[in-house]
Amino acid sequence: MTGTLDQFDTSTLLSALGARESPIGGFGPPATGVVPDAIRLLGGVPADEALPTAQLARAYREVLEDRAESAAALQYSVVNGIESLRSWIGARENVDPVRVLVTNGALHGLSLLFSALLNPGDSVAVERPSFPLAVRVLGHHGAQVVTVSSTDGHLDLDDLEQRLRGGLHIKLLYLIPDFQNPTGTTLPAPDRVRVVALAERYGFVVVSDNPYRDLRFAGETIEDLSLDSDHVVRVNTFSKTLGPGLRLGWIAAPAWLVPVLARLRGNVDQHSSLLGQTAVARLLHTPGVLDDILVTAREIYRTRAAALTDALRATLADAVEFTDPDGGIFLWLKVTDPTVDLTAVQTRARALGTDFALGRYFDPAGAVAFTDHLRLGFSNNTPDDLRTAVDRIAEAFTQR
């Protein structure tokens, strides 16, 4: 006996779900040819300088130095999340805290939601383009993706309504309303009202996945999709504001859905870190602390967005088109010359020391559209690094 499975077909040990690789979603093949010290304009990573390390250190210390509170924070807890954190979230979302479930971040919340609502083969509508990891989770649950075109932030709701009238049945409409990933656009207020009306008329759930909402540094805030409707669910996270390492987020859902989410969650991991929940709740209930954190973050991202857009106009003004962002952490660019091979540009840029995301992988229909687009993340690089990165991308463009 060797103790290994070398002589066996291990695929026979996998479940159907474990063996199935989703054909949709994801950011494409692993990067190759990237120099070790490359400037990566990739994922939605907060700036190190925006992370509230001192405030969190104080909150954790205060919890752990309190004998009674620290003992409680290291025990088991309730599935939905502790009352002090849910009360803060409920006030933030303007909803009764009993309708809040604390999660391990937004993607965990989406997975719970999809588990509660979807059967294999159910149709789900998503924006085109959209966030690849959410699309991949939909594929994990066996969903059939239906796309809704988005142009300059406007959804083609006329086309969606026509299809619904024609017999299309969807279970969900998945949206990122504020500073959408990848486009950075914001869904207009009339579109938000209309999608809720469509959900109520045609019997589906509309999901607002809104992690960038608090990162607006220009323009006017727009109300999120209304939780007055039993057809609306909001999913959010502290990852972009307090730090992804906390693994804390939430779902604000209709009363009919919360017990189902709690039951499914209880079958998986019972609850999020109680110590993390307790410390974060203490921080959030301290007057002015979160406001100061957000002011700092917004100024950092405003400065970095300006550095990136200024550099692009100085070096690639004739090669790319884009709209200046009002918030969030991404810039979506379109190449003006349709003959440019962005995959080749990316390969050359990687060799020069800069990486970026190709637009095609944000196409939920299978990476066939947006071959003339790229996404640049500006959040976790200094203005100087952003200017250097743009110079390298410009050189990659001219090398063809």
WOURZI-V240487 format. One record per backbone hydrogen bond with DSSP energy under -1.0 kcal/mol. NH is the residue of the N-H (numbers start at 1). CO is the residue of the C=O. Records with the same first field share a line. If there is no record, write none. Layout:
BEGIN
NH = CO + CO
END
This chain:
BEGIN
8 = 5
10 = 8
12 = 9
13 = 10
19 = 15
20 = 16
35 = 350
38 = 35
39 = 353
41 = 355
45 = 43
50 = 47
51 = 48
53 = 51
56 = 52
57 = 53
58 = 54
59 = 55
60 = 56
61 = 57
62 = 58
63 = 59
64 = 60
65 = 61
70 = 66
71 = 67
72 = 68
73 = 69
75 = 72
86 = 82
87 = 83
88 = 84
89 = 85
90 = 86
91 = 87
92 = 88
93 = 89
95 = 90
99 = 96
100 = 97
101 = 251
102 = 80
103 = 249
109 = 105
110 = 106
111 = 107
112 = 108
113 = 109
114 = 110
115 = 111
116 = 112
117 = 113
118 = 114
121 = 142
122 = 119
124 = 144
125 = 172
126 = 146
128 = 148
130 = 362
135 = 131
136 = 132
137 = 133
138 = 134
139 = 135
140 = 136
141 = 137
142 = 139
143 = 138
144 = 122
146 = 124
148 = 126
150 = 128
151 = 154
154 = 151
156 = 149
157 = 155
160 = 156
161 = 157
162 = 158
163 = 159
164 = 160
165 = 161
166 = 162
167 = 164
168 = 163
171 = 123
173 = 205
174 = 125
175 = 207
180 = 185
184 = 180
187 = 177
192 = 188
193 = 189
194 = 190
195 = 191
196 = 192
197 = 193
198 = 194
199 = 195
200 = 196
201 = 197
202 = 198
203 = 199
204 = 199
205 = 171
206 = 231
207 = 173
208 = 233
209 = 175
210 = 235
215 = 212
217 = 326
218 = 326
229 = 226
232 = 229
233 = 206
234 = 252
235 = 208
236 = 250
238 = 248
242 = 238
243 = 238
246 = 243
247 = 244
249 = 103
250 = 236
251 = 101
252 = 234
253 = 99
257 = 254
258 = 254
261 = 257
262 = 258
263 = 259
264 = 260
265 = 261
266 = 262
268 = 265
269 = 265
270 = 265
271 = 269
277 = 273
278 = 274
279 = 275
280 = 276
281 = 277
282 = 278
283 = 279
284 = 280
285 = 281
286 = 283
289 = 286
292 = 288
293 = 289
294 = 290
295 = 291
296 = 292
297 = 293
298 = 294
299 = 295
300 = 296
301 = 297
302 = 298
303 = 299
304 = 300
305 = 301
306 = 302
307 = 303
308 = 304
309 = 305
310 = 306
311 = 307
312 = 308
313 = 309
314 = 310
315 = 311
316 = 312
319 = 316
320 = 316
321 = 334
328 = 215
331 = 376
333 = 374
334 = 321
335 = 372
336 = 319
340 = 337
345 = 341
346 = 342
347 = 343
348 = 344
349 = 345
350 = 346
351 = 347
352 = 348
354 = 349
355 = 39
357 = 375
359 = 373
361 = 358
362 = 359
363 = 360
366 = 363
367 = 363
373 = 370
374 = 333
375 = 357
376 = 331
377 = 41
378 = 329
386 = 382
387 = 383
388 = 384
389 = 385
390 = 386
391 = 387
392 = 388
393 = 389
394 = 390
395 = 391
396 = 392
397 = 393
398 = 394
399 = 395
END
